[in-house]
């Protein structure tokens, strides 16, 4: 290798032997000689080059180490070389500015033994691709992400600026999500022939002197290795991030809020990725035709970033499940939309199906119509463009009214299950704030947590917010009415399904009802419906003795109460070690009525078939 040949010549010179002529510059496997690359890009003089090779050779070449006897000091170099100059050891000269060599012990720089930067030596040997230790605090962005056409246009604009030379641009990327901004920065850097490195804001040193040296090393990485910083501010101090932007002497990206800087940044706003853009990404990633109906629905339902689409498709293709590829992709996309839903929302997992519901035919048809509209949003709003240019009115809203236990929540769970979507139950008591203006912020958090995956939102017991609009007597009344209007406005723009439940439909203002697309009344079950509910609540295999189903159906109970009685009877039977009997049911019925503070409906002798 050239470096070993150079240190060998230096050893002969120190030993007083005849010098061997230097070899011509050559490349190894197409790579330039890195010592010459460093000299050229960092501006080392002939003397500085010799000193650098000498400190490297002391580590690599036993002959040179023996000839020197001890690690070389600045005074040693000054006495050895005819072209030596004191200015080589000034703080702003290349050797010290770029941290190429440093004193091996405390004390003055000139008298202390000099050692080469430990991370620089393997780079000079060609065994690593980075020249300093700072990349250990960052992540190399190496996995490309497929980008939609709108993002590729941004990449082309940025890459042209990067290739245009000085002044070195600093780009602030906004819009989209974090993964999308990072993907654009990566693609633009690579298009300009640079290597992007993701730097978390928390990694930026806070202490000024340490930060200065850290920034200098990143500048060295840019000059020697083509490294381009991509800074994600995260939770870091804005002052630390701004100081990096101001002090760094090369092009860089910031993929989050950076605030005011003296240097200034060029803001690039990433456009929203529309349904067609996501469909094209899914089609490319899955190898499916872009017009596939299920793929079109997948793209409409989940507002994933390009990176998430790429990763979800990779996982779907790698899965060994014996289900269609598009179904695996749906599962992966649904999992990737599960963000932290905050304190106001509870994610409900259930196995309920629409066939589990016991409803009159008209109500069941309305539930089927709701499901059909959610399934066909991509076709009607996307392919057929029936939504026009406005997002208002595209949301699907429904009001489920009826007495407690009539099946309103179960119906919401069943709809979500049939659609393959998550159900998020909103606690309105937590959302509605006594502080003016806070409720709207809470509602925004709720919708934002659900928007990306188009989850089914369930606002249970909406009477808390959707009461009759009161006469405006003070500011609190005015703001209460504004909060209700704001919620309805967000429901209209929410691209998923939002369901409100109430025990008293008459308690909701007619003006609000007109803005809801579907209204489903869940009636108190009649005797025939109650018998069906009883038979479904108790699996035949658990019965030690069948009850009189018709007699049970005479009890004026809602479905929720019937379910509670069945469960309590099962626990009573389990405790006694045998199947459910009519006696267990009588005890459970009596307990339910006691809980409800209702008069007993079954006498001591009972009428349940015993």
LUMTI-923992 format. One line per field, with one value per residue (C-alpha): residue number from 1; residue in one letter; x negated, y, z negated. Coordinates in steps of 0.05 Angstrom, whole numbers. Example, Ala and Ser with C-alpha at 12.3 -4.5 7.8 and 13.67 -1.06 7.14 Angstrom:
BEGIN
num	(1, 2)
residuo	(a, s)
c1	(-246, -273)
c2	(-90, -21)
c3	(-156, -143)
//
This chain:
BEGIN
num	(1, 2, 3, 4, 5, 6, 7, 8, 9, 10, 11, 12, 13, 14, 15, 16, 17, 18, 19, 20, 21, 22, 23, 24, 25, 26, 27, 28, 29, 30, 31, 32, 33, 34, 35, 36, 37, 38, 39, 40, 41, 42, 43, 44, 45, 46, 47, 48, 49, 50, 51, 52, 53, 54, 55, 56, 57, 58, 59, 60, 61, 62, 63, 64, 65, 66, 67, 68, 69, 70, 71, 72, 73, 74, 75, 76, 77, 78, 79, 80, 81, 82, 83, 84, 85, 86, 87, 88, 89, 90, 91, 92, 93, 94, 95, 96, 97, 98, 99, 100, 101, 102, 103, 104, 105, 106, 107, 108, 109, 110, 111, 112, 113, 114, 115, 116, 117, 118, 119, 120, 121, 122, 123, 124, 125, 126, 127, 128, 129, 130, 131, 132, 133, 134, 135, 136, 137, 138, 139, 140, 141, 142, 143, 144, 145, 146, 147, 148, 149, 150, 151, 152, 153, 154, 155, 156, 157, 158, 159, 160, 161, 162, 163, 164, 165, 166, 167, 168, 169, 170, 171, 172, 173, 174, 175, 176, 177, 178, 179, 180, 181, 182, 183, 184, 185, 186, 187, 188, 189, 190, 191, 192, 193, 194, 195, 196, 197, 198, 199, 200, 201, 202, 203, 204, 205, 206, 207, 208, 209, 210, 211, 212, 213, 214, 215, 216, 217, 218, 219, 220, 221, 222, 223, 224, 225, 226, 227, 228, 229, 230, 231, 232, 233, 234, 235, 236, 237, 238, 239, 240, 241, 242, 243, 244, 245, 246, 247, 248, 249, 250, 251, 252, 253, 254, 255, 256, 257, 258, 259, 260, 261, 262, 263, 264, 265, 266, 267, 268, 269, 270, 271, 272, 273, 274, 275, 276, 277, 278, 279, 280, 281, 282, 283, 284, 285, 286, 287, 288, 289, 290, 291, 292, 293, 294, 295, 296, 297, 298, 299, 300, 301, 302, 303, 304, 305, 306, 307, 308, 309, 310, 311, 312, 313, 314, 315, 316, 317, 318, 319, 320, 321, 322, 323, 324, 325, 326, 327, 328, 329, 330, 331, 332, 333, 334, 335, 336, 337, 338, 339, 340, 341, 342, 343, 344, 345, 346, 347, 348, 349, 350, 351, 352, 353, 354, 355, 356, 357, 358, 359, 360, 361, 362, 363, 364, 365, 366, 367, 368, 369, 370, 371, 372, 373, 374, 375, 376, 377, 378, 379, 380, 381, 382, 383, 384, 385, 386, 387, 388, 389, 390, 391, 392, 393, 394, 395, 396, 397, 398, 399, 400, 401, 402, 403, 404, 405, 406, 407, 408, 409, 410, 411, 412, 413, 414, 415, 416, 417, 418, 419, 420, 421, 422, 423, 424, 425, 426, 427, 428, 429, 430, 431, 432, 433, 434, 435, 436, 437, 438, 439, 440, 441, 442, 443, 444, 445, 446, 447, 448, 449, 450, 451, 452, 453, 454, 455, 456, 457, 458, 459, 460, 461, 462, 463, 464, 465, 466, 467, 468, 469, 470, 471, 472, 473, 474, 475, 476, 477, 478, 479, 480, 481, 482, 483, 484, 485, 486, 487, 488, 489, 490, 491, 492, 493, 494, 495, 496, 497, 498, 499, 500, 501, 502, 503, 504, 505, 506, 507, 508, 509, 510, 511, 512, 513, 514, 515, 516, 517, 518, 519, 520, 521, 522, 523, 524, 525, 526, 527, 528, 529, 530, 531, 532, 533, 534, 535, 536, 537, 538, 539, 540, 541, 542, 543, 544, 545, 546, 547, 548, 549, 550, 551, 552, 553, 554, 555, 556, 557, 558, 559, 560, 561, 562, 563, 564, 565, 566, 567, 568, 569, 570, 571, 572, 573, 574, 575, 576, 577, 578, 579, 580, 581, 582, 583, 584, 585, 586, 587, 588, 589, 590, 591, 592, 593, 594, 595, 596, 597, 598, 599, 600, 601, 602, 603, 604, 605, 606, 607, 608, 609, 610)
residuo	(x, x, x, x, x, x, x, x, x, x, x, x, x, x, x, x, x, x, x, x, x, x, x, x, x, x, x, x, x, x, x, x, x, x, x, x, x, x, x, x, x, x, x, x, x, x, x, x, x, x, x, x, x, x, x, x, x, x, x, x, x, x, x, x, x, x, x, x, x, x, x, x, x, x, x, x, x, x, x, x, x, x, x, x, x, x, x, x, x, x, x, x, x, x, x, x, x, x, x, x, x, x, x, x, x, x, x, x, x, x, x, x, x, x, x, x, x, x, x, x, x, x, x, x, x, x, x, x, x, x, x, x, x, x, x, x, x, x, x, x, x, x, x, x, x, x, x, x, x, x, x, x, x, x, x, x, x, x, x, x, x, x, x, x, x, x, x, x, x, x, x, x, x, x, x, x, x, x, x, x, x, x, x, x, x, x, x, x, x, x, x, x, x, x, x, x, x, x, x, x, x, x, x, x, x, x, x, x, x, x, x, x, x, x, x, x, x, x, x, x, x, x, x, x, x, x, x, x, x, x, x, x, x, x, x, x, x, x, x, x, x, x, x, x, x, x, x, x, x, x, x, x, x, x, x, x, x, x, x, x, x, x, x, x, x, x, x, x, x, x, x, x, x, x, x, x, x, x, x, x, x, x, x, x, x, x, x, x, x, x, x, x, x, x, x, x, x, x, x, x, x, x, x, x, x, x, x, x, x, x, x, x, x, x, x, x, x, x, x, x, x, x, x, x, x, x, x, x, x, x, x, x, x, x, x, x, x, x, x, x, x, x, x, x, x, x, x, x, x, x, x, x, x, x, x, x, x, x, x, x, x, x, x, x, x, x, x, x, x, x, x, x, x, x, x, x, x, x, x, x, x, x, x, x, x, x, x, x, x, x, x, x, x, x, x, x, x, x, x, x, x, x, x, x, x, x, x, x, x, x, x, x, x, x, x, x, x, x, x, x, x, x, x, x, x, x, x, x, x, x, x, x, x, x, x, x, x, x, x, x, x, x, x, x, x, x, x, x, x, x, x, x, x, x, x, x, x, x, x, x, x, x, x, x, x, x, x, x, x, x, x, x, x, x, x, x, x, x, x, x, x, x, x, x, x, x, x, x, x, x, x, x, x, x, x, x, x, x, x, x, x, x, x, x, x, x, x, x, x, x, x, x, x, x, x, x, x, x, x, x, x, x, x, x, x, x, x, x, x, x, x, x, x, x, x, x, x, x, x, x, x, x, x, x, x, x, x, x, x, x, x, x, x, x, x, x, x, x, x, x, x, x, x, x, x, x, x, x, x, x, x, x, x, x, x, x, x, x, x, x, x, x, x, x, x, x, x, x, x, x, x, x, x, x, x, x, x, x, x, x, x, x, x, x, x, x, x, x, x, x)
c1	(0, -22, -19, -65, -114, -113, -127, -184, -218, -211, -243, -303, -311, -312, -361, -407, -398, -390, -320, -278, -243, -169, -122, -74, -4, 41, 109, 125, 187, 209, 201, 154, 96, 130, 69, 68, 143, 138, 80, 119, 187, 161, 105, 44, -25, -83, -109, -41, -34, -101, -83, -15, -49, -101, -48, -11, -75, -93, -30, -38, -112, -158, -219, -197, -177, -246, -280, -241, -249, -188, -125, -144, -134, -127, -200, -221, -186, -215, -285, -275, -245, -275, -206, -183, -145, -118, -51, -33, -19, 27, 99, 129, 77, 105, 71, 105, 167, 190, 167, 118, 65, 68, 19, 12, 9, 28, -16, -41, -26, -98, -133, -81, -85, -35, 14, 58, 134, 151, 212, 173, 120, 166, 197, 127, 116, 181, 213, 272, 314, 315, 256, 276, 315, 375, 415, 421, 472, 512, 545, 525, 587, 576, 643, 679, 753, 799, 826, 890, 883, 896, 838, 792, 802, 778, 718, 699, 703, 660, 609, 599, 585, 536, 498, 498, 440, 435, 467, 477, 552, 587, 656, 713, 763, 835, 900, 913, 887, 818, 804, 825, 781, 721, 734, 734, 669, 637, 658, 634, 567, 555, 576, 521, 470, 469, 480, 537, 528, 587, 567, 615, 618, 603, 534, 511, 464, 490, 422, 397, 324, 345, 398, 346, 299, 358, 381, 310, 308, 374, 344, 284, 332, 364, 297, 267, 327, 383, 425, 486, 520, 595, 615, 678, 687, 734, 736, 667, 654, 673, 611, 566, 597, 595, 522, 505, 541, 504, 435, 434, 397, 431, 499, 548, 621, 665, 727, 763, 774, 709, 731, 692, 620, 569, 552, 623, 653, 690, 758, 785, 857, 873, 941, 994, 993, 1061, 1097, 1070, 999, 1006, 1039, 980, 931, 970, 975, 900, 883, 931, 923, 998, 1036, 1053, 1126, 1137, 1200, 1174, 1108, 1145, 1184, 1121, 1088, 1149, 1160, 1090, 1053, 985, 919, 877, 829, 886, 916, 848, 838, 910, 905, 839, 869, 931, 890, 845, 903, 917, 991, 1036, 1078, 1079, 1022, 1069, 1100, 1031, 1015, 1080, 1059, 990, 1019, 1069, 1014, 971, 1027, 1034, 1005, 1009, 1082, 1073, 1113, 1179, 1185, 1188, 1174, 1228, 1213, 1273, 1295, 1366, 1396, 1456, 1490, 1485, 1533, 1606, 1642, 1703, 1690, 1693, 1638, 1595, 1602, 1579, 1517, 1501, 1509, 1459, 1409, 1419, 1405, 1340, 1318, 1332, 1304, 1243, 1286, 1337, 1291, 1227, 1239, 1306, 1284, 1353, 1320, 1302, 1245, 1270, 1258, 1321, 1378, 1335, 1336, 1387, 1424, 1476, 1519, 1539, 1596, 1634, 1637, 1577, 1561, 1596, 1532, 1506, 1434, 1435, 1459, 1401, 1353, 1384, 1380, 1306, 1293, 1330, 1289, 1223, 1211, 1194, 1248, 1228, 1276, 1273, 1284, 1322, 1317, 1241, 1246, 1294, 1253, 1276, 1223, 1246, 1214, 1184, 1239, 1223, 1150, 1170, 1216, 1160, 1116, 1170, 1181, 1106, 1094, 1147, 1139, 1078, 1114, 1186, 1205, 1278, 1288, 1341, 1365, 1404, 1459, 1453, 1508, 1451, 1433, 1491, 1546, 1598, 1564, 1577, 1595, 1530, 1528, 1453, 1386, 1389, 1454, 1426, 1363, 1403, 1443, 1378, 1348, 1407, 1404, 1329, 1338, 1390, 1344, 1286, 1332, 1351, 1278, 1257, 1248, 1267, 1330, 1350, 1407, 1444, 1487, 1541, 1596, 1641, 1644, 1693, 1639, 1598, 1611, 1646, 1595, 1541, 1582, 1587, 1511, 1508, 1512, 1542, 1588, 1602, 1651, 1638, 1705, 1716, 1720, 1789, 1804, 1781, 1716, 1705, 1712, 1660, 1614, 1623, 1607, 1545, 1521, 1516, 1481, 1521, 1459, 1456, 1527, 1538, 1612, 1647, 1689, 1756, 1732, 1801, 1811, 1743, 1762, 1822, 1774, 1768, 1692, 1646, 1591, 1537, 1574, 1586, 1512, 1496, 1544, 1516, 1445, 1464, 1501, 1440, 1396, 1445, 1445, 1369, 1364, 1409, 1372, 1427, 1466, 1515, 1584, 1649, 1632, 1568, 1607, 1659, 1604, 1569, 1635, 1649, 1579, 1588, 1654, 1624, 1568, 1619, 1661, 1720, 1775, 1763, 1794, 1786, 1817, 1782, 1812, 1794, 1821, 1758, 1770, 1748)
c2	(0, 72, 92, 36, 52, 125, 109, 61, 117, 163, 110, 104, 180, 184, 126, 163, 113, 131, 154, 113, 155, 165, 123, 154, 165, 106, 80, 14, -19, 48, 85, 145, 146, 174, 211, 252, 260, 288, 334, 362, 371, 397, 440, 410, 436, 390, 394, 381, 320, 292, 303, 268, 209, 207, 203, 150, 111, 110, 69, 25, 16, -17, 7, 79, 73, 45, 100, 154, 120, 155, 186, 247, 316, 381, 398, 331, 347, 417, 389, 333, 368, 425, 454, 456, 518, 538, 560, 486, 482, 542, 527, 545, 507, 442, 393, 423, 454, 387, 347, 305, 301, 317, 319, 251, 282, 345, 405, 448, 426, 435, 393, 338, 274, 277, 222, 214, 214, 141, 143, 175, 120, 64, 112, 127, 52, 45, -3, 43, 95, 148, 189, 209, 186, 233, 186, 140, 191, 188, 138, 128, 131, 74, 42, 80, 93, 97, 168, 195, 241, 303, 286, 269, 339, 367, 320, 346, 419, 407, 364, 419, 469, 421, 411, 486, 500, 559, 588, 523, 515, 496, 465, 463, 409, 417, 381, 307, 265, 254, 192, 227, 287, 242, 202, 265, 290, 222, 220, 291, 279, 215, 250, 301, 247, 256, 208, 229, 218, 227, 266, 269, 338, 308, 286, 358, 377, 432, 458, 509, 485, 412, 431, 471, 411, 365, 410, 413, 337, 336, 387, 340, 283, 326, 343, 274, 227, 268, 264, 309, 320, 310, 340, 319, 369, 325, 347, 380, 451, 499, 539, 479, 461, 533, 538, 476, 506, 572, 543, 485, 504, 460, 440, 407, 389, 402, 357, 391, 460, 498, 569, 631, 625, 676, 633, 625, 564, 549, 522, 464, 446, 375, 371, 324, 254, 243, 178, 166, 177, 126, 77, 82, 70, 9, -19, -12, -41, -100, -114, -108, -69, 1, -6, -65, -47, -73, -37, 27, 20, 4, 68, 110, 81, 88, 155, 124, 157, 130, 98, 64, 39, 10, -24, -50, -79, -113, -145, -166, -199, -234, -261, -335, -329, -367, -305, -260, -210, -150, -175, -182, -111, -87, -120, -88, -20, -23, -41, 18, 68, 51, 113, 135, 155, 194, 196, 212, 150, 76, 25, -29, -100, -145, -206, -181, -188, -158, -226, -225, -165, -176, -119, -106, -113, -38, -22, -79, -52, 17, -14, -51, 15, 49, -7, -3, 72, 64, 7, 48, 115, 103, 90, 146, 201, 179, 143, 177, 244, 255, 292, 350, 396, 404, 357, 381, 332, 272, 242, 189, 204, 164, 172, 109, 124, 79, 55, 29, -43, -41, -57, 11, 0, -73, -49, 0, -56, -102, -49, -37, -111, -120, -64, -89, -24, -5, 22, 81, 98, 171, 190, 255, 268, 275, 312, 367, 416, 468, 514, 555, 533, 469, 424, 440, 423, 357, 341, 356, 307, 254, 262, 267, 201, 167, 202, 164, 98, 121, 85, 82, 135, 123, 182, 144, 179, 241, 276, 305, 350, 347, 375, 425, 490, 534, 607, 646, 680, 684, 667, 595, 583, 614, 571, 508, 518, 532, 467, 426, 461, 449, 374, 368, 406, 358, 298, 325, 330, 265, 215, 156, 135, 174, 146, 182, 144, 173, 146, 205, 226, 280, 314, 331, 395, 386, 430, 381, 320, 349, 346, 272, 225, 163, 158, 88, 77, 15, -4, -39, -112, -144, -214, -249, -210, -224, -299, -296, -256, -307, -366, -331, -310, -382, -435, -500, -540, -503, -520, -575, -566, -524, -466, -444, -395, -367, -353, -318, -276, -248, -211, -138, -137, -104, -143, -116, -141, -209, -215, -196, -248, -303, -287, -286, -352, -383, -361, -391, -456, -457, -448, -509, -550, -566, -535, -477, -493, -453, -443, -407, -363, -345, -324, -283, -250, -231, -201, -161, -132, -115, -78, -40, -27, -56, -100, -175, -205, -278, -308, -356, -416, -385, -392, -409, -482, -512)
c3	(0, 13, -60, -82, -26, -47, -120, -99, -60, -121, -165, -118, -118, -193, -196, -147, -90, -18, -1, 46, 99, 87, 129, 176, 150, 163, 144, 111, 140, 167, 102, 96, 48, -14, -40, 24, 21, -50, -30, 28, -7, -74, -45, -78, -61, -42, -114, -144, -100, -124, -197, -187, -154, -209, -264, -225, -211, -285, -296, -233, -219, -270, -232, -234, -308, -323, -284, -322, -389, -418, -391, -349, -377, -338, -354, -324, -259, -257, -262, -210, -150, -109, -93, -165, -189, -257, -229, -218, -292, -299, -322, -254, -212, -181, -229, -290, -258, -230, -291, -250, -304, -378, -437, -470, -540, -576, -567, -510, -439, -414, -466, -476, -434, -375, -359, -299, -307, -323, -277, -219, -215, -190, -140, -112, -106, -68, -117, -137, -101, -156, -180, -251, -311, -303, -257, -317, -343, -279, -232, -159, -114, -66, -52, 5, 1, 61, 67, 100, 160, 118, 72, 130, 157, 90, 93, 162, 139, 77, 114, 166, 110, 77, 142, 156, 108, 60, 21, -17, -26, -90, -77, -126, -106, -128, -114, -110, -167, -196, -155, -91, -104, -119, -56, -13, -46, -34, 39, 52, 19, 59, 123, 109, 97, 21, -37, -84, -159, -207, -269, -328, -359, -428, -402, -391, -448, -493, -517, -466, -461, -454, -402, -362, -357, -342, -285, -257, -253, -215, -166, -159, -143, -89, -57, -61, -57, -27, -90, -92, -159, -164, -231, -267, -324, -364, -436, -433, -456, -398, -414, -405, -338, -314, -335, -293, -232, -241, -254, -205, -142, -91, -63, -111, -122, -182, -183, -240, -270, -278, -294, -277, -254, -230, -171, -147, -116, -51, -70, -28, -40, -20, 13, -14, 16, 48, 56, 126, 102, 46, 94, 141, 84, 60, 131, 140, 72, 77, 151, 162, 216, 194, 213, 166, 127, 60, 70, 85, 20, -19, 7, -10, -80, -108, -102, -108, -90, -32, -82, -120, -54, -34, -100, -105, -35, -52, -114, -76, -21, -72, -112, -103, -120, -73, -58, 3, 8, 6, -59, -90, -68, -100, -166, -163, -146, -202, -252, -229, -240, -314, -345, -418, -425, -489, -553, -519, -476, -489, -434, -436, -414, -403, -364, -354, -284, -252, -254, -330, -331, -345, -310, -268, -193, -179, -230, -203, -132, -156, -189, -125, -86, -134, -122, -47, -46, -85, -39, 24, 4, 47, 109, 98, 71, 105, 172, 187, 156, 125, 68, 112, 88, 17, -42, -77, -80, -61, -131, -148, -213, -248, -311, -349, -397, -444, -516, -554, -536, -469, -431, -408, -429, -405, -337, -333, -351, -299, -244, -259, -257, -191, -160, -187, -225, -296, -342, -385, -441, -462, -535, -528, -602, -592, -526, -550, -590, -638, -609, -550, -485, -513, -488, -416, -427, -459, -400, -351, -388, -384, -309, -294, -330, -288, -221, -194, -196, -186, -250, -272, -325, -378, -420, -474, -512, -469, -509, -550, -492, -444, -487, -464, -449, -508, -505, -506, -574, -583, -551, -576, -539, -476, -479, -494, -430, -392, -417, -392, -324, -321, -335, -280, -233, -248, -238, -170, -149, -182, -126, -170, -206, -269, -312, -368, -418, -461, -506, -489, -416, -436, -476, -415, -376, -309, -275, -294, -273, -203, -196, -213, -154, -188, -248, -275, -332, -374, -403, -469, -447, -440, -466, -403, -402, -477, -467, -412, -458, -514, -468, -441, -510, -537, -493, -494, -514, -580, -601, -652, -644, -591, -617, -591, -538, -525, -599, -603, -543, -583, -629, -608, -600, -550, -515, -562, -623, -591, -577, -650, -676, -632, -655, -729, -721, -688, -747, -796, -758, -753, -829, -839, -788, -738, -680, -683, -712, -717, -791, -772, -724, -778, -826, -772, -752, -823, -829, -766, -789, -857, -822, -781, -843, -805, -836, -829, -767, -786, -848, -896, -862, -795, -725, -687, -674, -740)
//
